[in-house]
Amino acid sequence: MNTDNLIKLENGEFVCVECEHAVKPLTNTAEGMVEADLDNVKKQLVDFPNKVIYAVCPVCGMEYRFRHIDDSLMLEESDEEK
């Protein structure tokens, strides 16, 4: 997989390509939008590599998809519209 377009998470934060803020990603759960539990996301993607888990920028709403690559979590811009 080409990792050139992937966004690295550093200390649980990423820089949004849309608004350029350094933020912690949100994700959708049964309880609504919450700060993503990155350890849980990583475990789910290790157990189910084809699972789609979305991340959302809390500032502008830009959607991303979590990816597990080389034992690291990264974000990929989602094909979904905001």
N, CA, C and O atoms as a Maestro MAE file, in Angstrom:
{
 s_m_m2io_version
 :::
 2.0.0
}

f_m_ct {
 s_m_title
 :::
 protein
 m_atom[328] {
  # First column is atom index #
  i_m_mmod_type
  r_m_x_coord
  r_m_y_coord
  r_m_z_coord
  i_m_residue_number
  s_m_chain_name
  s_m_pdb_residue_name
  s_m_pdb_atom_name
  i_m_atomic_number
  :::
  1 25 0.841 -1.185 0.000 1 A "MET " " N  " 7
  2 3 0.000 0.000 0.000 1 A "MET " " CA " 6
  3 2 0.884 1.245 0.000 1 A "MET " " C  " 6
  4 15 1.880 1.319 0.720 1 A "MET " " O  " 8
  5 25 0.506 2.205 -0.808 2 A "ASN " " N  " 7
  6 3 1.218 3.477 -0.877 2 A "ASN " " CA " 6
  7 2 0.852 4.312 0.355 2 A "ASN " " C  " 6
  8 15 -0.316 4.633 0.572 2 A "ASN " " O  " 8
  9 25 1.846 4.653 1.142 3 A "THR " " N  " 7
  10 3 1.580 5.399 2.377 3 A "THR " " CA " 6
  11 2 1.809 6.901 2.216 3 A "THR " " C  " 6
  12 15 1.764 7.637 3.202 3 A "THR " " O  " 8
  13 25 2.051 7.364 0.996 4 A "ASP " " N  " 7
  14 3 2.319 8.789 0.777 4 A "ASP " " CA " 6
  15 2 1.152 9.680 1.186 4 A "ASP " " C  " 6
  16 15 1.365 10.797 1.657 4 A "ASP " " O  " 8
  17 25 -0.072 9.203 1.013 5 A "ASN " " N  " 7
  18 3 -1.250 10.022 1.306 5 A "ASN " " CA " 6
  19 2 -1.798 9.799 2.710 5 A "ASN " " C  " 6
  20 15 -2.848 10.338 3.060 5 A "ASN " " O  " 8
  21 25 -1.098 9.013 3.509 6 A "LEU " " N  " 7
  22 3 -1.574 8.730 4.859 6 A "LEU " " CA " 6
  23 2 -1.062 9.780 5.839 6 A "LEU " " C  " 6
  24 15 0.018 10.347 5.669 6 A "LEU " " O  " 8
  25 25 -1.862 10.019 6.860 7 A "ILE " " N  " 7
  26 3 -1.538 11.011 7.885 7 A "ILE " " CA " 6
  27 2 -1.163 10.276 9.160 7 A "ILE " " C  " 6
  28 15 -1.915 9.431 9.645 7 A "ILE " " O  " 8
  29 25 -0.009 10.598 9.694 8 A "LYS " " N  " 7
  30 3 0.456 9.947 10.914 8 A "LYS " " CA " 6
  31 2 -0.214 10.561 12.134 8 A "LYS " " C  " 6
  32 15 -0.465 11.764 12.194 8 A "LYS " " O  " 8
  33 25 -0.493 9.702 13.099 9 A "LEU " " N  " 7
  34 3 -0.960 10.146 14.407 9 A "LEU " " CA " 6
  35 2 0.263 10.270 15.302 9 A "LEU " " C  " 6
  36 15 1.050 9.331 15.410 9 A "LEU " " O  " 8
  37 25 0.426 11.410 15.937 10 A "GLU " " N  " 7
  38 3 1.534 11.610 16.861 10 A "GLU " " CA " 6
  39 2 0.973 12.025 18.207 10 A "GLU " " C  " 6
  40 15 0.291 13.043 18.324 10 A "GLU " " O  " 8
  41 25 1.268 11.218 19.228 11 A "ASN " " N  " 7
  42 3 0.732 11.447 20.572 11 A "ASN " " CA " 6
  43 2 -0.791 11.539 20.546 11 A "ASN " " C  " 6
  44 15 -1.392 12.324 21.280 11 A "ASN " " O  " 8
  45 25 -1.403 10.725 19.686 12 A "GLY " " N  " 7
  46 3 -2.862 10.666 19.613 12 A "GLY " " CA " 6
  47 2 -3.505 11.782 18.818 12 A "GLY " " C  " 6
  48 15 -4.732 11.877 18.772 12 A "GLY " " O  " 8
  49 25 -2.699 12.634 18.185 13 A "GLU " " N  " 7
  50 3 -3.232 13.754 17.410 13 A "GLU " " CA " 6
  51 2 -2.766 13.675 15.959 13 A "GLU " " C  " 6
  52 15 -1.776 13.018 15.638 13 A "GLU " " O  " 8
  53 25 -3.506 14.360 15.098 14 A "PHE " " N  " 7
  54 3 -3.118 14.490 13.701 14 A "PHE " " CA " 6
  55 2 -3.415 15.910 13.244 14 A "PHE " " C  " 6
  56 15 -4.192 16.623 13.879 14 A "PHE " " O  " 8
  57 25 -2.801 16.313 12.155 15 A "VAL " " N  " 7
  58 3 -3.069 17.631 11.580 15 A "VAL " " CA " 6
  59 2 -4.052 17.434 10.434 15 A "VAL " " C  " 6
  60 15 -3.749 16.763 9.447 15 A "VAL " " O  " 8
  61 25 -5.218 18.021 10.575 16 A "CYS " " N  " 7
  62 3 -6.281 17.900 9.583 16 A "CYS " " CA " 6
  63 2 -5.859 18.593 8.285 16 A "CYS " " C  " 6
  64 15 -5.363 19.719 8.312 16 A "CYS " " O  " 8
  65 25 -6.055 17.916 7.153 17 A "VAL " " N  " 7
  66 3 -5.682 18.511 5.868 17 A "VAL " " CA " 6
  67 2 -6.638 19.629 5.462 17 A "VAL " " C  " 6
  68 15 -6.273 20.492 4.663 17 A "VAL " " O  " 8
  69 25 -7.840 19.625 5.994 18 A "GLU " " N  " 7
  70 3 -8.839 20.628 5.631 18 A "GLU " " CA " 6
  71 2 -8.646 21.934 6.414 18 A "GLU " " C  " 6
  72 15 -8.549 23.007 5.820 18 A "GLU " " O  " 8
  73 25 -8.592 21.838 7.748 19 A "CYS " " N  " 7
  74 3 -8.530 23.056 8.575 19 A "CYS " " CA " 6
  75 2 -7.145 23.314 9.174 19 A "CYS " " C  " 6
  76 15 -6.900 24.378 9.743 19 A "CYS " " O  " 8
  77 25 -6.240 22.335 9.043 20 A "GLU " " N  " 7
  78 3 -4.853 22.440 9.500 20 A "GLU " " CA " 6
  79 2 -4.702 22.571 11.012 20 A "GLU " " C  " 6
  80 15 -3.676 23.060 11.484 20 A "GLU " " O  " 8
  81 25 -5.703 22.145 11.780 21 A "HIS " " N  " 7
  82 3 -5.593 22.119 13.236 21 A "HIS " " CA " 6
  83 2 -5.005 20.776 13.673 21 A "HIS " " C  " 6
  84 15 -5.266 19.748 13.047 21 A "HIS " " O  " 8
  85 25 -4.220 20.786 14.739 22 A "ALA " " N  " 7
  86 3 -3.751 19.551 15.364 22 A "ALA " " CA " 6
  87 2 -4.824 19.129 16.359 22 A "ALA " " C  " 6
  88 15 -5.095 19.839 17.327 22 A "ALA " " O  " 8
  89 25 -5.437 17.967 16.117 23 A "VAL " " N  " 7
  90 3 -6.587 17.538 16.907 23 A "VAL " " CA " 6
  91 2 -6.525 16.042 17.205 23 A "VAL " " C  " 6
  92 15 -5.796 15.292 16.557 23 A "VAL " " O  " 8
  93 25 -7.307 15.630 18.199 24 A "LYS " " N  " 7
  94 3 -7.511 14.212 18.479 24 A "LYS " " CA " 6
  95 2 -8.744 13.775 17.694 24 A "LYS " " C  " 6
  96 15 -9.767 14.458 17.720 24 A "LYS " " O  " 8
  97 25 -8.655 12.642 16.995 25 A "PRO " " N  " 7
  98 3 -9.784 12.233 16.157 25 A "PRO " " CA " 6
  99 2 -10.990 11.783 16.970 25 A "PRO " " C  " 6
  100 15 -10.859 11.180 18.035 25 A "PRO " " O  " 8
  101 25 -12.162 12.092 16.439 26 A "LEU " " N  " 7
  102 3 -13.414 11.573 16.972 26 A "LEU " " CA " 6
  103 2 -13.811 10.362 16.143 26 A "LEU " " C  " 6
  104 15 -13.351 10.192 15.014 26 A "LEU " " O  " 8
  105 25 -14.670 9.518 16.715 27 A "THR " " N  " 7
  106 3 -15.244 8.410 15.964 27 A "THR " " CA " 6
  107 2 -16.675 8.220 16.423 27 A "THR " " C  " 6
  108 15 -17.045 8.626 17.525 27 A "THR " " O  " 8
  109 25 -17.474 7.604 15.578 28 A "ASN " " N  " 7
  110 3 -18.887 7.410 15.878 28 A "ASN " " CA " 6
  111 2 -19.087 6.092 16.624 28 A "ASN " " C  " 6
  112 15 -18.576 5.053 16.205 28 A "ASN " " O  " 8
  113 25 -19.827 6.137 17.725 29 A "THR " " N  " 7
  114 3 -20.149 4.943 18.504 29 A "THR " " CA " 6
  115 2 -21.647 4.925 18.762 29 A "THR " " C  " 6
  116 15 -22.367 5.832 18.345 29 A "THR " " O  " 8
  117 25 -22.108 3.897 19.445 30 A "ALA " " N  " 7
  118 3 -23.522 3.820 19.816 30 A "ALA " " CA " 6
  119 2 -23.922 5.001 20.699 30 A "ALA " " C  " 6
  120 15 -25.087 5.398 20.719 30 A "ALA " " O  " 8
  121 25 -22.953 5.561 21.429 31 A "GLU " " N  " 7
  122 3 -23.206 6.710 22.302 31 A "GLU " " CA " 6
  123 2 -23.092 8.038 21.551 31 A "GLU " " C  " 6
  124 15 -23.303 9.095 22.147 31 A "GLU " " O  " 8
  125 25 -22.767 8.006 20.272 32 A "GLY " " N  " 7
  126 3 -22.576 9.224 19.487 32 A "GLY " " CA " 6
  127 2 -21.105 9.445 19.187 32 A "GLY " " C  " 6
  128 15 -20.297 8.523 19.292 32 A "GLY " " O  " 8
  129 25 -20.759 10.669 18.815 33 A "MET " " N  " 7
  130 3 -19.371 11.001 18.492 33 A "MET " " CA " 6
  131 2 -18.568 11.169 19.779 33 A "MET " " C  " 6
  132 15 -18.936 11.944 20.662 33 A "MET " " O  " 8
  133 25 -17.467 10.429 19.866 34 A "VAL " " N  " 7
  134 3 -16.596 10.484 21.039 34 A "VAL " " CA " 6
  135 2 -15.144 10.510 20.571 34 A "VAL " " C  " 6
  136 15 -14.842 10.164 19.429 34 A "VAL " " O  " 8
  137 25 -14.252 10.924 21.468 35 A "GLU " " N  " 7
  138 3 -12.831 10.858 21.146 35 A "GLU " " CA " 6
  139 2 -12.465 9.395 20.913 35 A "GLU " " C  " 6
  140 15 -12.812 8.527 21.714 35 A "GLU " " O  " 8
  141 25 -11.774 9.132 19.832 36 A "ALA " " N  " 7
  142 3 -11.445 7.758 19.454 36 A "ALA " " CA " 6
  143 2 -10.526 7.112 20.485 36 A "ALA " " C  " 6
  144 15 -9.537 7.706 20.914 36 A "ALA " " O  " 8
  145 25 -10.870 5.886 20.876 37 A "ASP " " N  " 7
  146 3 -10.013 5.069 21.733 37 A "ASP " " CA " 6
  147 2 -9.025 4.373 20.795 37 A "ASP " " C  " 6
  148 15 -9.333 3.324 20.229 37 A "ASP " " O  " 8
  149 25 -7.850 4.956 20.635 38 A "LEU " " N  " 7
  150 3 -6.907 4.494 19.625 38 A "LEU " " CA " 6
  151 2 -6.429 3.069 19.859 38 A "LEU " " C  " 6
  152 15 -6.189 2.337 18.899 38 A "LEU " " O  " 8
  153 25 -6.286 2.661 21.117 39 A "ASP " " N  " 7
  154 3 -5.892 1.278 21.399 39 A "ASP " " CA " 6
  155 2 -6.967 0.309 20.929 39 A "ASP " " C  " 6
  156 15 -6.658 -0.742 20.366 39 A "ASP " " O  " 8
  157 25 -8.225 0.660 21.158 40 A "ASN " " N  " 7
  158 3 -9.338 -0.177 20.727 40 A "ASN " " CA " 6
  159 2 -9.436 -0.210 19.198 40 A "ASN " " C  " 6
  160 15 -9.665 -1.269 18.614 40 A "ASN " " O  " 8
  161 25 -9.264 0.938 18.559 41 A "VAL " " N  " 7
  162 3 -9.298 0.994 17.091 41 A "VAL " " CA " 6
  163 2 -8.204 0.100 16.516 41 A "VAL " " C  " 6
  164 15 -8.448 -0.675 15.592 41 A "VAL " " O  " 8
  165 25 -7.002 0.212 17.066 42 A "LYS " " N  " 7
  166 3 -5.879 -0.599 16.583 42 A "LYS " " CA " 6
  167 2 -6.173 -2.085 16.747 42 A "LYS " " C  " 6
  168 15 -5.921 -2.870 15.834 42 A "LYS " " O  " 8
  169 25 -6.704 -2.479 17.908 43 A "LYS " " N  " 7
  170 3 -7.033 -3.886 18.151 43 A "LYS " " CA " 6
  171 2 -8.074 -4.378 17.153 43 A "LYS " " C  " 6
  172 15 -7.943 -5.474 16.607 43 A "LYS " " O  " 8
  173 25 -9.103 -3.578 16.914 44 A "GLN " " N  " 7
  174 3 -10.141 -3.983 15.964 44 A "GLN " " CA " 6
  175 2 -9.574 -4.162 14.556 44 A "GLN " " C  " 6
  176 15 -9.952 -5.098 13.852 44 A "GLN " " O  " 8
  177 25 -8.677 -3.278 14.146 45 A "LEU " " N  " 7
  178 3 -8.107 -3.384 12.804 45 A "LEU " " CA " 6
  179 2 -7.104 -4.527 12.685 45 A "LEU " " C  " 6
  180 15 -6.919 -5.075 11.598 45 A "LEU " " O  " 8
  181 25 -6.457 -4.892 13.786 46 A "VAL " " N  " 7
  182 3 -5.588 -6.072 13.773 46 A "VAL " " CA " 6
  183 2 -6.449 -7.326 13.646 46 A "VAL " " C  " 6
  184 15 -6.141 -8.221 12.859 46 A "VAL " " O  " 8
  185 25 -7.539 -7.386 14.432 47 A "ASP " " N  " 7
  186 3 -8.424 -8.555 14.413 47 A "ASP " " CA " 6
  187 2 -9.242 -8.647 13.131 47 A "ASP " " C  " 6
  188 15 -9.512 -9.747 12.647 47 A "ASP " " O  " 8
  189 25 -9.637 -7.511 12.580 48 A "PHE " " N  " 7
  190 3 -10.492 -7.457 11.385 48 A "PHE " " CA " 6
  191 2 -9.897 -6.442 10.403 48 A "PHE " " C  " 6
  192 15 -10.364 -5.305 10.340 48 A "PHE " " O  " 8
  193 25 -8.871 -6.838 9.635 49 A "PRO " " N  " 7
  194 3 -8.138 -5.896 8.776 49 A "PRO " " CA " 6
  195 2 -8.993 -5.157 7.743 49 A "PRO " " C  " 6
  196 15 -8.623 -4.062 7.317 49 A "PRO " " O  " 8
  197 25 -10.111 -5.724 7.340 50 A "ASN " " N  " 7
  198 3 -10.950 -5.072 6.328 50 A "ASN " " CA " 6
  199 2 -12.047 -4.200 6.927 50 A "ASN " " C  " 6
  200 15 -12.843 -3.610 6.197 50 A "ASN " " O  " 8
  201 25 -12.088 -4.118 8.255 51 A "LYS " " N  " 7
  202 3 -13.109 -3.304 8.916 51 A "LYS " " CA " 6
  203 2 -12.872 -1.823 8.608 51 A "LYS " " C  " 6
  204 15 -11.731 -1.363 8.562 51 A "LYS " " O  " 8
  205 25 -13.949 -1.097 8.400 52 A "VAL " " N  " 7
  206 3 -13.863 0.339 8.133 52 A "VAL " " CA " 6
  207 2 -14.253 1.089 9.403 52 A "VAL " " C  " 6
  208 15 -15.376 0.962 9.891 52 A "VAL " " O  " 8
  209 25 -13.317 1.867 9.927 53 A "ILE " " N  " 7
  210 3 -13.568 2.702 11.101 53 A "ILE " " CA " 6
  211 2 -13.226 4.130 10.705 53 A "ILE " " C  " 6
  212 15 -12.106 4.434 10.294 53 A "ILE " " O  " 8
  213 25 -14.215 4.991 10.840 54 A "TYR " " N  " 7
  214 3 -14.026 6.381 10.438 54 A "TYR " " CA " 6
  215 2 -13.550 7.239 11.602 54 A "TYR " " C  " 6
  216 15 -13.904 7.011 12.759 54 A "TYR " " O  " 8
  217 25 -12.738 8.231 11.258 55 A "ALA " " N  " 7
  218 3 -12.298 9.266 12.190 55 A "ALA " " CA " 6
  219 2 -12.823 10.587 11.653 55 A "ALA " " C  " 6
  220 15 -12.969 10.768 10.444 55 A "ALA " " O  " 8
  221 25 -13.105 11.505 12.564 56 A "VAL " " N  " 7
  222 3 -13.644 12.802 12.171 56 A "VAL " " CA " 6
  223 2 -12.858 13.902 12.880 56 A "VAL " " C  " 6
  224 15 -12.560 13.798 14.070 56 A "VAL " " O  " 8
  225 25 -12.529 14.942 12.147 57 A "CYS " " N  " 7
  226 3 -11.898 16.118 12.747 57 A "CYS " " CA " 6
  227 2 -12.952 16.852 13.568 57 A "CYS " " C  " 6
  228 15 -14.005 17.201 13.034 57 A "CYS " " O  " 8
  229 25 -12.696 17.096 14.858 58 A "PRO " " N  " 7
  230 3 -13.686 17.780 15.692 58 A "PRO " " CA " 6
  231 2 -13.853 19.265 15.358 58 A "PRO " " C  " 6
  232 15 -14.820 19.885 15.802 58 A "PRO " " O  " 8
  233 25 -12.944 19.837 14.597 59 A "VAL " " N  " 7
  234 3 -13.025 21.259 14.259 59 A "VAL " " CA " 6
  235 2 -13.876 21.491 13.015 59 A "VAL " " C  " 6
  236 15 -14.787 22.318 13.031 59 A "VAL " " O  " 8
  237 25 -13.579 20.759 11.928 60 A "CYS " " N  " 7
  238 3 -14.253 21.041 10.656 60 A "CYS " " CA " 6
  239 2 -15.144 19.911 10.153 60 A "CYS " " C  " 6
  240 15 -15.907 20.105 9.206 60 A "CYS " " O  " 8
  241 25 -15.062 18.729 10.771 61 A "GLY " " N  " 7
  242 3 -15.916 17.624 10.359 61 A "GLY " " CA " 6
  243 2 -15.373 16.783 9.217 61 A "GLY " " C  " 6
  244 15 -16.066 15.888 8.732 61 A "GLY " " O  " 8
  245 25 -14.151 17.047 8.777 62 A "MET " " N  " 7
  246 3 -13.533 16.254 7.705 62 A "MET " " CA " 6
  247 2 -13.454 14.800 8.145 62 A "MET " " C  " 6
  248 15 -13.058 14.506 9.273 62 A "MET " " O  " 8
  249 25 -13.839 13.878 7.238 63 A "GLU " " N  " 7
  250 3 -13.826 12.449 7.558 63 A "GLU " " CA " 6
  251 2 -12.568 11.779 7.028 63 A "GLU " " C  " 6
  252 15 -12.069 12.089 5.946 63 A "GLU " " O  " 8
  253 25 -12.080 10.853 7.832 64 A "TYR " " N  " 7
  254 3 -10.919 10.040 7.505 64 A "TYR " " CA " 6
  255 2 -11.265 8.592 7.803 64 A "TYR " " C  " 6
  256 15 -12.277 8.293 8.436 64 A "TYR " " O  " 8
  257 25 -10.405 7.705 7.335 65 A "ARG " " N  " 7
  258 3 -10.539 6.282 7.634 65 A "ARG " " CA " 6
  259 2 -9.264 5.847 8.350 65 A "ARG " " C  " 6
  260 15 -8.156 6.129 7.895 65 A "ARG " " O  " 8
  261 25 -9.438 5.152 9.483 66 A "PHE " " N  " 7
  262 3 -8.276 4.619 10.188 66 A "PHE " " CA " 6
  263 2 -7.663 3.492 9.368 66 A "PHE " " C  " 6
  264 15 -8.377 2.676 8.784 66 A "PHE " " O  " 8
  265 25 -6.333 3.453 9.329 67 A "ARG " " N  " 7
  266 3 -5.577 2.376 8.694 67 A "ARG " " CA " 6
  267 2 -4.542 1.872 9.690 67 A "ARG " " C  " 6
  268 15 -3.962 2.654 10.444 67 A "ARG " " O  " 8
  269 25 -4.314 0.556 9.689 68 A "HIS " " N  " 7
  270 3 -3.278 -0.048 10.530 68 A "HIS " " CA " 6
  271 2 -2.178 -0.541 9.595 68 A "HIS " " C  " 6
  272 15 -2.360 -1.513 8.861 68 A "HIS " " O  " 8
  273 25 -1.029 0.145 9.632 69 A "ILE " " N  " 7
  274 3 0.071 -0.172 8.727 69 A "ILE " " CA " 6
  275 2 1.368 -0.188 9.521 69 A "ILE " " C  " 6
  276 15 1.668 0.743 10.270 69 A "ILE " " O  " 8
  277 25 2.136 -1.268 9.343 70 A "ASP " " N  " 7
  278 3 3.430 -1.401 10.027 70 A "ASP " " CA " 6
  279 2 3.310 -1.155 11.524 70 A "ASP " " C  " 6
  280 15 4.120 -0.439 12.112 70 A "ASP " " O  " 8
  281 25 2.298 -1.752 12.134 71 A "ASP " " N  " 7
  282 3 2.038 -1.669 13.570 71 A "ASP " " CA " 6
  283 2 1.759 -0.242 14.048 71 A "ASP " " C  " 6
  284 15 1.942 0.065 15.226 71 A "ASP " " O  " 8
  285 25 1.318 0.625 13.138 72 A "SER " " N  " 7
  286 3 0.963 1.996 13.501 72 A "SER " " CA " 6
  287 2 -0.422 2.331 12.973 72 A "SER " " C  " 6
  288 15 -0.846 1.822 11.935 72 A "SER " " O  " 8
  289 25 -1.121 3.198 13.701 73 A "LEU " " N  " 7
  290 3 -2.388 3.727 13.204 73 A "LEU " " CA " 6
  291 2 -2.107 4.973 12.384 73 A "LEU " " C  " 6
  292 15 -1.322 5.836 12.778 73 A "LEU " " O  " 8
  293 25 -2.764 5.049 11.238 74 A "MET " " N  " 7
  294 3 -2.660 6.220 10.378 74 A "MET " " CA " 6
  295 2 -4.058 6.565 9.895 74 A "MET " " C  " 6
  296 15 -4.991 5.777 10.050 74 A "MET " " O  " 8
  297 25 -4.194 7.734 9.314 75 A "LEU " " N  " 7
  298 3 -5.474 8.166 8.768 75 A "LEU " " CA " 6
  299 2 -5.345 8.383 7.270 75 A "LEU " " C  " 6
  300 15 -4.325 8.852 6.765 75 A "LEU " " O  " 8
  301 25 -6.422 8.023 6.581 76 A "GLU " " N  " 7
  302 3 -6.514 8.225 5.140 76 A "GLU " " CA " 6
  303 2 -7.757 9.060 4.888 76 A "GLU " " C  " 6
  304 15 -8.796 8.823 5.503 76 A "GLU " " O  " 8
  305 25 -7.665 10.030 3.999 77 A "GLU " " N  " 7
  306 3 -8.846 10.826 3.686 77 A "GLU " " CA " 6
  307 2 -9.953 9.897 3.202 77 A "GLU " " C  " 6
  308 15 -9.723 9.001 2.389 77 A "GLU " " O  " 8
  309 25 -11.151 10.126 3.713 78 A "SER " " N  " 7
  310 3 -12.297 9.301 3.359 78 A "SER " " CA " 6
  311 2 -12.841 9.721 2.004 78 A "SER " " C  " 6
  312 15 -12.689 10.869 1.587 78 A "SER " " O  " 8
  313 25 -13.475 8.778 1.325 79 A "ASP " " N  " 7
  314 3 -14.164 9.082 0.072 79 A "ASP " " CA " 6
  315 2 -15.499 9.748 0.342 79 A "ASP " " C  " 6
  316 15 -16.118 10.309 -0.562 79 A "ASP " " O  " 8
  317 25 -15.947 9.684 1.615 80 A "GLU " " N  " 7
  318 3 -17.237 10.265 1.984 80 A "GLU " " CA " 6
  319 2 -17.146 11.784 1.999 80 A "GLU " " C  " 6
  320 15 -16.102 12.352 2.318 80 A "GLU " " O  " 8
  321 25 -18.235 12.424 1.657 81 A "GLU " " N  " 7
  322 3 -18.299 13.889 1.723 81 A "GLU " " CA " 6
  323 2 -18.632 14.315 3.140 81 A "GLU " " C  " 6
  324 15 -19.286 13.578 3.878 81 A "GLU " " O  " 8
  325 25 -18.173 15.527 3.530 82 A "LYS " " N  " 7
  326 3 -18.528 16.010 4.856 82 A "LYS " " CA " 6
  327 2 -19.966 16.469 4.854 82 A "LYS " " C  " 6
  328 15 -20.472 16.917 5.883 82 A "LYS " " O  " 8
  :::
 }
 m_bond[327] {
  # First column is bond index #
  i_m_from
  i_m_to
  i_m_order
  :::
  1 1 2 1
  2 2 3 1
  3 3 4 2
  4 3 5 1
  5 5 6 1
  6 6 7 1
  7 7 8 2
  8 7 9 1
  9 9 10 1
  10 10 11 1
  11 11 12 2
  12 11 13 1
  13 13 14 1
  14 14 15 1
  15 15 16 2
  16 15 17 1
  17 17 18 1
  18 18 19 1
  19 19 20 2
  20 19 21 1
  21 21 22 1
  22 22 23 1
  23 23 24 2
  24 23 25 1
  25 25 26 1
  26 26 27 1
  27 27 28 2
  28 27 29 1
  29 29 30 1
  30 30 31 1
  31 31 32 2
  32 31 33 1
  33 33 34 1
  34 34 35 1
  35 35 36 2
  36 35 37 1
  37 37 38 1
  38 38 39 1
  39 39 40 2
  40 39 41 1
  41 41 42 1
  42 42 43 1
  43 43 44 2
  44 43 45 1
  45 45 46 1
  46 46 47 1
  47 47 48 2
  48 47 49 1
  49 49 50 1
  50 50 51 1
  51 51 52 2
  52 51 53 1
  53 53 54 1
  54 54 55 1
  55 55 56 2
  56 55 57 1
  57 57 58 1
  58 58 59 1
  59 59 60 2
  60 59 61 1
  61 61 62 1
  62 62 63 1
  63 63 64 2
  64 63 65 1
  65 65 66 1
  66 66 67 1
  67 67 68 2
  68 67 69 1
  69 69 70 1
  70 70 71 1
  71 71 72 2
  72 71 73 1
  73 73 74 1
  74 74 75 1
  75 75 76 2
  76 75 77 1
  77 77 78 1
  78 78 79 1
  79 79 80 2
  80 79 81 1
  81 81 82 1
  82 82 83 1
  83 83 84 2
  84 83 85 1
  85 85 86 1
  86 86 87 1
  87 87 88 2
  88 87 89 1
  89 89 90 1
  90 90 91 1
  91 91 92 2
  92 91 93 1
  93 93 94 1
  94 94 95 1
  95 95 96 2
  96 95 97 1
  97 97 98 1
  98 98 99 1
  99 99 100 2
  100 99 101 1
  101 101 102 1
  102 102 103 1
  103 103 104 2
  104 103 105 1
  105 105 106 1
  106 106 107 1
  107 107 108 2
  108 107 109 1
  109 109 110 1
  110 110 111 1
  111 111 112 2
  112 111 113 1
  113 113 114 1
  114 114 115 1
  115 115 116 2
  116 115 117 1
  117 117 118 1
  118 118 119 1
  119 119 120 2
  120 119 121 1
  121 121 122 1
  122 122 123 1
  123 123 124 2
  124 123 125 1
  125 125 126 1
  126 126 127 1
  127 127 128 2
  128 127 129 1
  129 129 130 1
  130 130 131 1
  131 131 132 2
  132 131 133 1
  133 133 134 1
  134 134 135 1
  135 135 136 2
  136 135 137 1
  137 137 138 1
  138 138 139 1
  139 139 140 2
  140 139 141 1
  141 141 142 1
  142 142 143 1
  143 143 144 2
  144 143 145 1
  145 145 146 1
  146 146 147 1
  147 147 148 2
  148 147 149 1
  149 149 150 1
  150 150 151 1
  151 151 152 2
  152 151 153 1
  153 153 154 1
  154 154 155 1
  155 155 156 2
  156 155 157 1
  157 157 158 1
  158 158 159 1
  159 159 160 2
  160 159 161 1
  161 161 162 1
  162 162 163 1
  163 163 164 2
  164 163 165 1
  165 165 166 1
  166 166 167 1
  167 167 168 2
  168 167 169 1
  169 169 170 1
  170 170 171 1
  171 171 172 2
  172 171 173 1
  173 173 174 1
  174 174 175 1
  175 175 176 2
  176 175 177 1
  177 177 178 1
  178 178 179 1
  179 179 180 2
  180 179 181 1
  181 181 182 1
  182 182 183 1
  183 183 184 2
  184 183 185 1
  185 185 186 1
  186 186 187 1
  187 187 188 2
  188 187 189 1
  189 189 190 1
  190 190 191 1
  191 191 192 2
  192 191 193 1
  193 193 194 1
  194 194 195 1
  195 195 196 2
  196 195 197 1
  197 197 198 1
  198 198 199 1
  199 199 200 2
  200 199 201 1
  201 201 202 1
  202 202 203 1
  203 203 204 2
  204 203 205 1
  205 205 206 1
  206 206 207 1
  207 207 208 2
  208 207 209 1
  209 209 210 1
  210 210 211 1
  211 211 212 2
  212 211 213 1
  213 213 214 1
  214 214 215 1
  215 215 216 2
  216 215 217 1
  217 217 218 1
  218 218 219 1
  219 219 220 2
  220 219 221 1
  221 221 222 1
  222 222 223 1
  223 223 224 2
  224 223 225 1
  225 225 226 1
  226 226 227 1
  227 227 228 2
  228 227 229 1
  229 229 230 1
  230 230 231 1
  231 231 232 2
  232 231 233 1
  233 233 234 1
  234 234 235 1
  235 235 236 2
  236 235 237 1
  237 237 238 1
  238 238 239 1
  239 239 240 2
  240 239 241 1
  241 241 242 1
  242 242 243 1
  243 243 244 2
  244 243 245 1
  245 245 246 1
  246 246 247 1
  247 247 248 2
  248 247 249 1
  249 249 250 1
  250 250 251 1
  251 251 252 2
  252 251 253 1
  253 253 254 1
  254 254 255 1
  255 255 256 2
  256 255 257 1
  257 257 258 1
  258 258 259 1
  259 259 260 2
  260 259 261 1
  261 261 262 1
  262 262 263 1
  263 263 264 2
  264 263 265 1
  265 265 266 1
  266 266 267 1
  267 267 268 2
  268 267 269 1
  269 269 270 1
  270 270 271 1
  271 271 272 2
  272 271 273 1
  273 273 274 1
  274 274 275 1
  275 275 276 2
  276 275 277 1
  277 277 278 1
  278 278 279 1
  279 279 280 2
  280 279 281 1
  281 281 282 1
  282 282 283 1
  283 283 284 2
  284 283 285 1
  285 285 286 1
  286 286 287 1
  287 287 288 2
  288 287 289 1
  289 289 290 1
  290 290 291 1
  291 291 292 2
  292 291 293 1
  293 293 294 1
  294 294 295 1
  295 295 296 2
  296 295 297 1
  297 297 298 1
  298 298 299 1
  299 299 300 2
  300 299 301 1
  301 301 302 1
  302 302 303 1
  303 303 304 2
  304 303 305 1
  305 305 306 1
  306 306 307 1
  307 307 308 2
  308 307 309 1
  309 309 310 1
  310 310 311 1
  311 311 312 2
  312 311 313 1
  313 313 314 1
  314 314 315 1
  315 315 316 2
  316 315 317 1
  317 317 318 1
  318 318 319 1
  319 319 320 2
  320 319 321 1
  321 321 322 1
  322 322 323 1
  323 323 324 2
  324 323 325 1
  325 325 326 1
  326 326 327 1
  327 327 328 2
  :::
 }
}
